[in-house]
Amino acid sequence: MISIVVIGFGNVGKHLSEAIHEAPKLVLRQIYNRSNITLPNSLQQVAFTNNLTALFDADVYVIALPDDHIANISSKIAIKDCLVVHTSGGVAMDEIDGKNRRGVLYPLQSFSKHKSVDFRTIPICIEAESKKDLELLGNLGKQISGKVEEISSEDRASLHLSAVFVNNFVNHLYHISEELLQQKNLDFDLLKPLIRETAKKIEELSPSEAQTGPAIRHDEKTLRKHLQLLKDSPYETLYRDLTASIQKTYGKKL
């Protein structure tokens, strides 16, 4: 059995705590959060504290907090020579205070507090300073996920950058599309089958093979029409930049 203390109960901390608590070979000993909270029914039996000096002994301490809190919180953990890991995609392992053994347990997924996820489908990226701790994190990861992979801090930073493109930026484009439709009293639901098909397509094709649209077709008439519709819009420049990027990638000029 691997015993774990989760530090932080935001979006990542909540879902990770639930996954750990449900795993038969893991023991969630305690949850820390700076402010008092009411744990969900599924975690009512887990000990809670808002005092960093009152953390229980555990095999692994998981910091599930925003990036800019990781270094500070890790320095305040009173226990020494324990394995402390964080869950961030963009923070290097060595930002954890050096008084403890350091590692990373990064679930590559976007979490919303009230949207359930199947942790078995989420890749877990791990890193540690020692072979023994890497093995421990690998065993922990395999209890909650079907895919565990060792990735260095440098490579994880590139992975996180790529994740921002496919998740955060794409979602912002959804928002822009919704806003454009609302201006014409059209329902964003009309686009959802297209969104699903686009996501489904890359399960079988590479993104370069799946690319379609007026930019790659060099359809100047449609491109001009779209730019006319976006005249004086804050998104006109974005449309031009994305079109230019697509055409540059596939050897055509705007």
Stockholm file with secondary structure:
# STOCKHOLM 1.0

chainA/1-254         MISIVVIGFGNVGKHLSEAIHEAPKLVLRQIYNRSNITLPNSLQQVAFTNNLTALFDADVYVIALPDDHIANISSKIAIKDCLVVHTSGGVAMDEIDGKNRRGVLYPLQSFSKHKSVDFRTIPICIEAESKKDLELLGNLGKQISGKVEEISSEDRASLHLSAVFVNNFVNHLYHISEELLQQKNLDFDLLKPLIRETAKKIEELSPSEAQTGPAIRHDEKTLRKHLQLLKDSPYETLYRDLTASIQKTYGKKL
#=GR chainA/1-254 SS CEEEEEECCSHHHHHHHHHHHHCTTEEEEEEECSSCCCCCGGGTTSEEESCGGGCCCCSEEEECSCGGGHHHHHHHCCCCSCEEEECCSSSCGGGSCTTSEEEEEEECSCCCTTSCCCGGGSCEEEEESSHHHHHHHHHHHHHHCSCEEECCHHHHHHHHHHHIIIIIIHHHHHHHHHHHHHTTTCCGGGGHHHHHHHHHHTTTSCHHHHCCSHHHHTCHHHHHHHHHHTTTCTTHHHHHHHHHHHHHHTTCCC
#=GC SS_cons         CEEEEEECCSHHHHHHHHHHHHCTTEEEEEEECSSCCCCCGGGTTSEEESCGGGCCCCSEEEECSCGGGHHHHHHHCCCCSCEEEECCSSSCGGGSCTTSEEEEEEECSCCCTTSCCCGGGSCEEEEESSHHHHHHHHHHHHHHCSCEEECCHHHHHHHHHHHIIIIIIHHHHHHHHHHHHHTTTCCGGGGHHHHHHHHHHTTTSCHHHHCCSHHHHTCHHHHHHHHHHTTTCTTHHHHHHHHHHHHHHTTCCC
//
